[in-house]
Amino acid sequence: MISEKKEKLRIAYAPCAKGSWLDKRVYDIQEQSLEILKNNPDVEIIYPGFIIVSDEDAHKANELFESHHADVLLVHFITFSLGTIVPVLTNSRKIPVILWSMPEPPMQGGRLSSNSFCASNLNAHILWKQDKKYRFIYGTPDKIWDLIEPEVNVLSTR
């Protein structure tokens, strides 16, 4: 039997960053990403209204995601992020998790300004240790639908 597509897949969008790295660039990336995600009429984006930088933020976002019965969790590492945030977002329910990191922007002042890939690597290890399945995507916001479309198509048939 072939399943029909759901009305709309509910994607919990969890933008994450290191609190001390928040700057205009981080907020711009989050806004651009959210705008692109919301432009797909086949999905509903559940967004907490802030960038998650702490466990407290993660708990608040998780309450929202649970109350809206999210179908998938998209964790967007705009910069490096605490390793305690993803477990908060994934411990209370079993939904598919997609970890999203982006290419590093050019270094300024001799240091990394994003370290997004490292955040995904850290959190992939944490999820693996907890025996939780996840997917990983890597790319810029303008490519997000090309990156997650296969996952969305599969999850929409559930």
Residue, then its C-alpha position, 0 to 999 in steps of 0.5 A: m500500500i502506498s501512503e499518501k502525503k500528510e497535509k504538512l510536515r511539521i519541522a521544528y527549526a532549532p537555530c543554535a549558536k554559542g552565546s558569546w559568538l552572537d553578532k549581526r552575521v549570526y542573526d542574519i543567517q538565522e533570518q535568511s534560513l527561516e525565510i527560505l524554510k517558510n517559503n515551502p508550502d508543503v511544510e510548517i516551520i515551528y520556530p521558537g523565536f530566538i537562537i538557542v544558546s543555553d539549556e534554558d533556551a533549549h527547554k523553552a524551545n522543546e516545550l514549543f516543539e512538543s506542543h506543536h507535535a513536530d515531526v522532525l527536528l532540524v538543528h541548525f548550527i549557525t556557530f559552535s554550540l553547547g553539547t548539552i542543547v541537542p540532548v535537551l531537544t531529543n530526550s523527551r520524544k523520538i522524532p527524526v533529527i537532522l543536524w545542519s552545519m555550514p561552511e566556515p566563513p573566511m577567518q577574521g582576526g586569526r580565529l574561526s567565527s562559526n565552527s559549525f561543522c565541529a558542533s555537528n560532529l560533537n552532537a552527532h557523537i552525543l546522539w550516537k552514544q545515546d543510540k539515536k539516529y540522525r542525518f547530517i547535512y552541510g551547506t548554505p541556507d540558499k541550498i537548504w531545500d536541495l539538502i533536506e528535500p529527500e528527507v522531507n519527501v520520505l517523512s511526509t509519507r509517514 
